[in-house]
Structure formats: C-alpha cells, structure tokens
Amino acid sequence: MKLLVITAIAEYAKDIKSILKQANVKSYSFQEVIGFKNPDEDVTSSNWFGTEMNENESVIFFAFIPKENEIKVFELVDVFNKNQDTLSQIHVAVLKIEKSN
C-alpha cells in the first residue's frame, strides 16, 4: 500500500478525477488549497511591491493505492502534462506506508 499525493492548479481538478478513475482509484480525498510560488530575487527586485508572492487556487488529492494503480496514475499524468501548453502541470508523489491500521 502506498500514499498517493497529487497537487495542481484548481482548473485541473476534473482532469485529475478523470485520471484517478482511469487508473481504477476508487476512493480518494481532495482539498482546495492556496498554492504559493516565491519568485526569484531578480523578478522581485523589478517588482513594484518588492516581496510579492504569487498565490494560486490549487487542489491536493490523497489516496491509498496498490502498486498497480501507482504505475497507471504516473503514466496518465505524464501524458496529461506533455499535452499542456501552459507551464502549470500536475505534480505526483508516492509515499511508502510502513504501517497502517
């Protein structure tokens, strides 16, 4: 059993739900969150406000999944990301569960 974590901009929520369905992930949790991106120093120095941090409406998904589902999720996310014209992508991580109850 693994813990799948997916983050992305809120606009991709439907796409992520579709990916999870295609990967046969039957149950998951998600939450709307605010994502932050701290611009590099060069951008900040030319910025009128000087210390502005970019905020984005984002989502985070969690699911406990077996290995077979993990592989399919990564494949589908790779295809999705390669087909995007924008810089924003879906980000996926998998964590090993040492013990669960």
N, C-alpha and C positions, 0 to 999 in steps of 0.2 A: 504494500500500500504506500502511495506517495501523496504528498500535498501539492496540488497544482495551484499556482498563483498567476493570475493574468491581470495586467494593467494596460489601460489605453485611454484615449480621449472618449468622452461620453458618446460622441457620434458613432463610435464603433460598437456600442453595446449590443445592438441587434445582430451585427456580424459575429460577435463573439458567441452569442447564444446559438446562432446557427452552426458555428464551428463545434461547439460543445455537443450539440445534437448529432451532427455528422460523425463525431468521434465516439458516440454512444456513451457520453457522460450524462447519466440520468438525473443526478442531483448535484446542485452547487449552490453557493451563496454569492451574492454580489452586493456591493455598496457603492453609492455615488460618493465621490471624494473630490477634494480640490487638489490638483497636482501643481507643484511648483517647479520652476526652472530658473536657476540663478544664472543670469547672463554673465559671460566672461568679462574680465576687467576692461578690455578695450571698448566693448559695447557700452558698459556702464559709464565710462569716462565721457563718452559723447552723448549720453542720455541726459535730457533736461533735468530729470529728477535725481540722477546720480546713483541711486541704490534700488531702483525698481526691480522687483522680482515678478516674473511672468507667472500668472495663475491660469490654470485650465480646468474646465469641468471635466472630470475623469471618472473612471469606474475601476473597481478592483473586484475580481472574481476569485473564489476559493472552491476547491473540490478535492475530495479524497478519491483517488483513482488507481486502478491497477496499471501495470507497465504497458499493456496493450493500448490502453486509451491514451497514455502519455505520448507514445510514438505518433499516433494519428493526430493528436492536437498539434504537436510540433510541425508535422507535415502541412496541415491545413493553414496554420498561422504563417508558415514560410510562403506558401502560395499567395495568401492574402497580402502579406507585406510586399512581395515582389510586384504585385499588381497595383500598388498605390502610387499615385502621382505626387502625393504630399510627403513631407518629411516625417510626419507622425506615423508611428507603427504600433502594432500590438506587441507587447512585451510579455514573455512567458518565462516562468521559473518553476522548477520542480524540487521539492524538498523531501529528503528521505525521512520517513516516520520510523523512529526507533521503537516506540511503544505507543499503543493506543488502547482504548478501552471502549 
